[in-house]
Amino acid sequence: WGVAKPKERARFLRRIADGIRKNLEDLAALESKNVGKPIGDSRWEVNAGAELFDYYAGAILIHGGEMPPVSAPGIDLTFRQPIGVVTCIVPWNFPFLMTCAKVAPAIAAGNATLLKPASYTPLSALGLASVAQEAELPAGVLQVLVGPGGTVGNAMVEHPLVGKISFTGETTTGTEIMKKAAEKIGRISLELGGKSPNIVTQDADVAKAASSSPMSVFANTGQDCCARSRAFVHQSVLDDFVNGFIEATKNLKIGDPLDDQTEVGPMISKNQRQISLDYIALGKEEGASLAYGGTIPSDPSMVDGNYLIPAVLVDVKNTMRVAQEEIFGPVLCVIPYKDEATMIREVNDCRYGLSGSIWSENLSRAIRIAKAVESGNLSVNCNSSVFNEAPFGGFKQSGIGRERGLYALEAFTEVKNVFLSIDSQFQS
């Protein structure tokens, strides 16, 4: 597989993309039943997974080396070669999409890929493996190993023949993987936690920001490392934003993930829901006020599920634990600010730096803030900042390395340099 021509590997990637689309409804239903996410979101994510395989089928055809000019009589060439065997470990919150985001560039680059899905959500990874098998991907190119991280994950990370580990998950686990990789000088890329800001300036379109922002933090029931869970709102527009945000949140449909109308489904487990409830209680103890939600729905159809009405905490200070620690649930912390410099200091006073949004009709202000914020991915006047063609990854404790775009192919390849002398007298 590693020495197959790029166009040959691309052919298999396109087959997999076609197979994903052919099985879209089955894969989406599998995802929703396994994770609890709304079926509409699952359909979108499965289709996005197919697009990733299409993208890397094309990208591998243009991804190559360079001919840097050197100060010697000859030609210098750089090559990109597969690492060999790589391990991809994916989380439970976006299992199918994250799987595709890692597997597509890994196999496109020519690597044999070991895939470990989260223990909660192995089904979509196995679904992708079935699609790959139907596409007649050569045996051994993609292998799925299911089981607990403490045994299966550790074995994959520690194995001497695994040349690269690509991990997405919580920061504590990422730290342990980093330590284990260091013992064998293993290559790693880590996409970890986040506590992303949603910055609403005094010249923002407040109505648009308020109506759009709920899905930036409550989509996937807040179980998203990119969730904009800290809203920094200028004092002059604070009331309008909070009132509009709460009104938009009230209109979100919570319910059965297989209902096409559902926008917010259940959480992955009762334990994960309890963590959110505990943080809401902690926030109130710290001095924040619960302006909306934060309770278990009384609807009989939701009593037995892991449902939670999205919570809005106001009067939050950036030093509070609820504003500093990743909750990984549907909880928004609203932090008012008066001046830009103070706001930027508080935004950056956080161990994470993954994502964020800036709402401003003043382009100069938006760009100035974007440059100052210590985050790997920012969007202006919208929620999304993740695209197949663009790099994705974080600053600080949000991770190391970049995924997506051509950056992912670089992450799954080694660079080799070869100098061809054209002067028989040159011996340096």
C-alpha positions in Angstrom: 0.0 0.0 0.0 2.8 2.4 0.8 4.4 2.0 -2.6 1.1 2.0 -4.6 0.8 5.0 -6.9 -1.2 7.9 -5.5 -3.8 7.6 -8.3 -4.3 3.9 -7.2 -4.8 4.9 -3.6 -7.1 7.7 -4.7 -9.3 5.2 -6.6 -9.9 3.3 -3.4 -10.7 6.5 -1.4 -13.3 7.5 -4.0 -14.8 4.0 -3.8 -15.1 4.5 0.0 -16.7 7.9 -0.4 -19.3 6.4 -2.8 -19.9 3.6 -0.4 -20.5 6.0 2.5 -23.1 7.9 0.4 -24.7 4.6 -0.7 -25.1 3.6 3.0 -25.8 7.1 4.3 -29.2 6.4 5.9 -28.0 3.3 7.7 -24.7 4.9 8.9 -26.6 8.0 10.1 -29.1 5.9 12.0 -26.3 3.9 13.5 -24.6 7.1 14.6 -27.8 8.6 16.2 -28.6 5.4 18.1 -25.0 5.0 19.3 -24.4 8.6 20.3 -27.8 10.1 20.8 -27.3 13.0 18.3 -30.2 14.2 16.2 -30.6 12.3 12.9 -30.3 15.5 10.9 -26.9 16.1 12.4 -25.9 12.5 11.8 -26.8 12.7 8.1 -24.8 15.8 7.7 -21.8 14.3 9.4 -21.9 11.1 7.4 -22.0 13.1 4.2 -19.2 15.2 5.5 -17.2 12.0 6.1 -17.7 11.0 2.4 -16.5 14.5 1.4 -13.3 14.0 3.4 -12.5 10.8 1.4 -13.2 12.7 -1.8 -11.0 15.6 -0.8 -8.0 13.4 0.1 -8.5 11.3 -3.1 -7.7 14.6 -4.9 -5.2 16.0 -2.5 -2.9 13.1 -2.6 -2.5 13.6 -6.4 -1.0 17.1 -5.8 0.8 16.5 -2.5 4.5 15.9 -3.0 8.0 17.2 -2.4 10.0 20.2 -3.4 13.2 21.2 -5.2 14.7 23.8 -2.9 17.6 25.9 -4.3 20.8 25.0 -2.5 24.3 26.6 -2.6 26.0 23.6 -4.2 26.4 22.3 -7.8 23.5 19.9 -8.0 19.8 19.3 -7.6 18.1 19.0 -4.2 14.9 17.0 -3.9 12.5 16.4 -1.0 10.2 13.5 -0.9 7.2 12.7 1.3 6.9 9.0 2.3 4.4 7.1 4.4 5.3 6.7 8.1 4.3 3.1 7.9 1.9 1.9 10.7 -0.2 4.7 12.3 -2.7 4.6 15.1 -5.9 6.7 15.1 -7.8 7.0 18.3 -11.2 8.8 18.0 -13.6 10.2 20.7 -17.3 9.4 21.3 -18.8 12.8 20.5 -18.3 12.8 16.7 -17.2 9.2 16.1 -17.9 8.8 12.4 -16.8 12.3 11.3 -13.6 12.1 13.4 -12.9 8.7 12.1 -13.1 9.9 8.5 -11.0 13.0 9.3 -8.1 10.8 10.5 -8.5 7.6 8.4 -8.9 9.4 5.0 -5.5 11.3 5.1 -3.7 8.4 6.9 -4.5 5.9 4.2 -4.3 8.4 1.4 -0.7 9.1 2.5 0.1 5.3 2.2 0.0 4.2 5.8 -1.4 1.0 7.3 -3.9 2.4 9.8 -5.0 1.0 13.2 -8.3 2.6 14.3 -9.5 2.6 17.9 -13.0 4.0 18.4 -14.2 5.1 21.9 -15.7 2.3 24.0 -19.0 4.1 24.1 -19.3 4.4 20.3 -17.7 1.6 18.3 -20.5 1.1 15.8 -19.8 3.8 13.2 -16.1 2.9 13.0 -17.2 -0.7 12.3 -19.6 0.7 9.8 -16.8 2.5 8.0 -14.7 -0.7 8.0 -17.6 -2.5 6.3 -17.8 0.1 3.7 -14.0 -0.1 3.1 -14.3 -3.9 2.8 -17.0 -3.5 0.2 -14.8 -1.0 -1.6 -12.2 -3.8 -1.7 -9.6 -1.8 0.2 -6.6 -4.2 0.5 -6.5 -6.3 3.6 -4.5 -4.7 6.4 -4.7 -1.1 5.2 -7.4 -0.4 7.8 -8.0 -2.4 10.9 -10.5 -1.5 13.6 -9.7 -2.6 17.2 -12.5 -2.1 19.8 -12.1 -2.3 23.5 -11.2 -0.2 26.5 -8.5 2.4 26.2 -6.5 1.1 29.2 -5.8 -2.1 27.4 -6.4 -1.8 23.6 -5.4 1.9 23.4 -2.3 1.5 25.5 -1.1 -1.5 23.5 -1.5 0.5 20.2 0.3 3.5 21.6 3.2 1.6 23.1 3.8 -0.8 20.3 7.3 -0.2 18.8 6.1 -0.6 15.2 3.5 2.1 15.5 5.2 5.2 14.0 2.5 7.8 14.6 -0.4 8.3 17.0 -3.2 10.6 16.1 -5.5 11.2 19.1 -8.6 13.2 19.7 -10.1 13.3 23.2 -9.7 14.7 26.7 -6.5 16.5 27.7 -5.7 14.1 30.6 -5.6 11.1 28.3 -3.7 13.1 25.7 -1.1 13.9 28.3 -0.6 10.2 29.1 -0.3 9.4 25.4 2.3 12.1 25.0 4.3 10.6 27.9 4.1 7.1 26.4 5.1 8.4 23.0 8.1 10.2 24.4 9.5 6.9 25.7 9.9 5.7 22.1 10.3 9.1 20.4 7.0 8.5 18.7 5.3 11.0 16.5 2.0 12.4 17.8 -0.8 14.8 17.0 -3.3 15.6 19.7 -6.6 17.4 19.4 -7.8 17.9 23.0 -10.1 20.0 25.1 -11.5 23.5 24.7 -13.2 26.3 26.5 -13.9 28.4 23.4 -15.0 32.1 23.5 -17.9 33.6 21.7 -17.1 37.3 21.6 -19.9 39.8 21.0 -18.6 43.3 20.5 -20.4 46.6 20.8 -20.8 46.9 17.0 -22.1 43.3 16.4 -25.3 42.5 14.8 -26.7 41.4 18.2 -29.9 39.9 16.9 -28.0 37.6 14.5 -25.4 36.8 17.2 -28.1 35.9 19.7 -30.2 33.8 17.4 -27.2 31.9 15.9 -25.1 31.4 19.0 -27.2 28.7 20.8 -26.1 26.1 18.3 -22.5 27.1 18.8 -22.6 25.7 22.3 -25.7 23.5 22.5 -25.2 21.5 19.3 -24.4 17.9 20.0 -25.8 18.7 23.5 -22.7 20.7 24.2 -20.4 17.6 23.9 -18.1 19.3 21.5 -14.5 20.5 22.1 -15.2 23.5 19.9 -18.3 24.5 21.8 -18.3 28.3 22.4 -19.1 27.9 26.1 -17.8 31.3 27.2 -19.7 34.3 25.9 -17.8 37.5 26.3 -20.4 40.2 25.7 -19.8 43.9 25.6 -21.7 45.6 28.5 -23.6 47.9 26.1 -25.3 45.0 24.3 -25.4 42.5 27.2 -29.1 42.5 27.9 -30.2 42.4 24.3 -27.8 39.4 23.6 -28.8 37.4 26.7 -32.5 37.9 26.2 -32.2 37.0 22.5 -30.0 34.1 23.2 -32.4 32.7 25.8 -35.4 33.2 23.5 -33.6 31.3 20.7 -32.6 28.5 23.2 -36.2 28.1 24.3 -37.2 27.4 20.7 -34.7 24.5 20.3 -36.5 21.2 20.0 -35.2 18.7 22.6 -36.2 15.1 22.1 -35.8 11.8 20.3 -32.7 11.8 18.2 -34.4 9.8 15.4 -37.1 12.5 15.1 -36.2 14.7 12.1 -37.4 17.8 14.0 -35.1 17.3 17.0 -32.2 19.8 17.4 -30.8 18.7 20.8 -30.7 15.0 21.8 -29.8 13.2 25.0 -26.3 13.2 26.4 -24.0 10.2 26.0 -24.5 8.9 29.5 -26.1 9.7 32.9 -22.7 10.3 34.3 -21.9 12.9 31.6 -25.2 14.6 32.4 -24.5 14.6 36.1 -21.1 16.3 35.4 -23.0 19.1 33.8 -25.5 19.3 36.6 -22.7 19.4 39.2 -21.0 22.3 37.3 -24.3 24.2 37.2 -24.6 23.9 40.9 -20.9 24.8 41.3 -21.4 27.9 39.2 -24.3 29.1 41.5 -22.1 28.5 44.5 -19.4 30.6 42.9 -21.8 33.5 42.5 -23.2 33.0 39.0 -27.0 33.1 38.4 -28.9 30.5 36.4 -30.9 32.5 33.9 -32.3 29.6 32.0 -32.5 25.8 31.9 -30.1 23.5 33.7 -32.8 21.0 34.7 -33.9 17.6 33.6 -37.0 17.8 31.3 -40.3 16.8 32.9 -41.7 15.5 29.6 -42.6 11.8 30.1 -41.0 10.9 26.8 -37.6 12.1 28.1 -37.7 11.0 31.8 -35.7 7.8 31.1 -33.2 9.4 28.7 -30.0 11.4 29.5 -31.7 14.7 28.6 -30.8 18.1 30.0 -32.3 21.5 29.2 -29.5 23.7 28.0 -28.3 26.1 30.8 -27.4 29.8 30.6 -25.3 31.1 33.5 -25.0 34.9 33.8 -23.0 37.1 36.2 -20.0 34.8 35.6 -16.5 35.9 36.3 -13.7 34.4 34.1 -11.8 33.2 37.3 -14.7 30.9 38.2 -14.2 27.2 37.7 -17.2 27.0 35.4 -15.5 29.5 33.2 -12.1 27.8 33.2 -12.9 24.1 33.1 -14.3 22.1 30.2 -17.7 21.0 31.2 -18.5 19.1 27.9 -22.2 19.7 28.3 -24.9 22.2 27.4 -23.8 25.0 29.7 -23.1 28.6 28.6 -21.2 31.1 30.8 -21.9 34.7 30.0 -19.1 37.1 30.9 -19.6 40.8 30.4 -16.8 43.2 29.5 -16.3 46.9 29.1 -13.0 47.3 27.2 -11.4 45.3 24.5 -8.0 44.9 26.1 -9.4 43.5 29.3 -11.6 41.1 27.3 -8.7 39.8 25.3 -6.7 39.2 28.5 -9.6 37.2 30.0 -10.2 35.3 26.8 -6.6 34.2 26.8 -6.5 33.6 30.5 -7.4 29.9 29.9 -5.3 26.8 29.4 -7.2 25.9 26.2 -7.0 27.6 22.8 -9.0 25.6 20.3 -11.7 27.6 18.7 -14.0 30.6 19.0 -16.2 33.2 17.3 -16.2 36.9 17.0 -19.3 39.0 16.2 -18.5 42.4 14.9 -19.6 44.6 11.9 -16.3 46.4 12.1 -13.9 44.3 10.1 -10.8 46.0 11.5 -11.9 45.2 15.0 -12.7 41.6 14.1 -9.3 41.0 12.6 -7.5 42.8 15.4 -9.3 40.6 18.0 -8.7 37.4 15.9 -5.0 38.1 15.8 -4.9 38.7 19.6 -6.9 35.6 20.7 -4.8 32.6 21.4 -6.8 30.0 19.5 -6.2 27.8 16.5 -9.5 28.3 14.7 -11.7 31.4 14.8 -14.8 32.4 12.8 -16.2 35.9 12.3 -20.0 36.5 12.3 -20.8 32.8 12.2 -20.3 29.6 14.3 -18.3 27.3 12.0 -14.6 27.4 11.4 -13.9 23.8 10.3 -13.5 22.9 6.7 -12.0 20.0 4.8 -9.5 22.3 3.0 -8.3 24.3 6.0 -6.1 23.3 9.0 -7.8 22.5 12.3 -6.1 22.3 15.7 -5.4 24.2 18.9 -3.0 26.3 20.8 -1.8 25.6 24.4 -3.4 22.5 26.1 -5.9 22.1 23.2 -3.4 20.1 21.3 -0.4 19.6 19.1 -0.4 19.5 15.3 -3.1 20.2 12.7 -5.7 18.0 11.0 -7.5 18.6 7.7 -6.3 20.2 4.5 -2.9 19.4 3.2 -1.6 19.7 6.8 -3.1 16.3 7.6 -1.1 14.7 4.7 2.0 16.3 6.1 1.2 14.9 9.6 1.0 11.4 8.2 4.2 11.4 6.1 7.9 11.6 6.7 10.2 14.1 4.8 13.2 12.7 3.1 15.9 14.9 1.4 18.1 13.7 -1.5 20.9 15.8 -3.1 22.1 14.9 -6.6 25.6 16.2 -7.3 26.3 17.3 -10.9 29.9 18.2 -10.2 32.4 15.4 -10.0 34.8 17.6 -7.9 32.1 18.4 -5.3 32.8 16.5 -2.1 31.4 18.6 0.7 
